[in-house]
Structures are given as C-alpha cells and as structure tokens.
Amino acid sequence: MRHYAILRLLLAGFFLYFAWPLIPEASSQMEAIFWGSWLVFFLLVVGANFATLLQMTAPPAMEQEQYRQRQRQY
C-alpha cells in the first residue's frame, strides 16, 4: 500500500516543518541531544518509508495481510 508510505512521509515532513525553526535555538546540551536524536529518528522514518515506496523492503505486516485478502477476493 504505497499511499500509507506517502502519508507517513507527509506527516514526517509536517513535523519537520514545525520543528525546524526551534532546532537552532537549542541552548543547553540536553536540548541539543534531544534535537539530535529527533533528527536521527526523522531520518530513519523517512528512509524506511522511501524504501517501502521504492519496493526495496516488504510492506509492514498489517499492509501485507490486506493485500493477501484482496488477492483472494479476485
């Protein structure tokens, strides 16, 4: 289901849109660690969804089950 991956990419972009102006304002080490880990998690989410879109990996289990049910109906 490619549209789920596209929706997840759009949601991640939406979160980045709001977080980006706050990242340079990090003044303490704790804030820098938080934003660094947040950006790493963001890159993992974007990379995984691009891999799904490019069909480099199998879709998540929930999406595979729906695909099998559709194949049985036809």
Buried (B, 14 or more C-beta within 10 A) or exposed (E): BEEBBEEBBEEBEEEBEEEEEEBEEBEEEEEEEEBEEBBEEBEEBBEBBEEBBEEEEEBEEEBEEEEEEEEEEE
